[in-house]
Amino acid sequence: MSELGIIGGTGLTHMEQLEIVRREVVHTPFGEPSAAFIHGRLYGKEVVFLARHGPGHTIPPHKINYRANIWAMDYIGVKRIIAVAAVGGIRADMVPARLAIPDQIIDYTWGRANTFFEDGEKVVHVDFTQPYCPDLRARLIEAARQLPFDVAESGCYAATQGPRLETAAEVDRLERDGADLVGMTGMPEAALARELDLSYATIAVVANRAAGRDSRPLTMEEIGKNLKVGMQRVRELLEAAIPML
Ligand code: HPA
């Protein structure tokens, strides 16, 4: 049974190192997940992989069925999820291609189905003080320390609605709020994992300096180049971390 789930984001729609065993299509009470779940072996462990934006990267952040994705992970028997997410770097040291293991979230998204506890018999408020699993984060950080490149061991992730990128003033505001990174998919994914009591942590990959943090204009070409370097680092981090899980 694959107890470890990996959710790949932009720049990580499949994993070449995954020795695929089978594909599983899961239908959920909340609709269809982003893609089939790919079961296989990765660095010696059984894992199940899901492409968050769909296999062909066609689902934008606000259209992702986060509930179906997380519900299906739980249904399959996954206990821990490592989420990989491309972000913009707000803090000065969050430079392109750097990895970070965020420890906090501020949610600016709206209109997304963000709970499993709708119309239930009882009202449920999950504790989200620490939005990422401290134990899983600690293991990722321990693995990261063995690597030849430097990984930011904390950071506050601002989840924005997208799909457009932010204005410079919006990023100024996120910075004043205390955010270090900005991305579009971190919420409600993390909260839904908590609602189902799944251990969940994120490896954030800085694709670009956030709007207004760099004098040069943002180009998709540059984002692509940074993500390529960053995702290679993600693979190295997973190779170090997975045997320790
Ligand atoms: N903002 C929001 N999401 C992102 C960014 C950004 O600058 N870069 C990659 N994902």
Residues whose N, C-alpha, C, O or C-beta is under 5 A from the ligand:
A	BS01	HPA	A86 V87 G88 V182 G183 M184 A207 R209 A210 A211
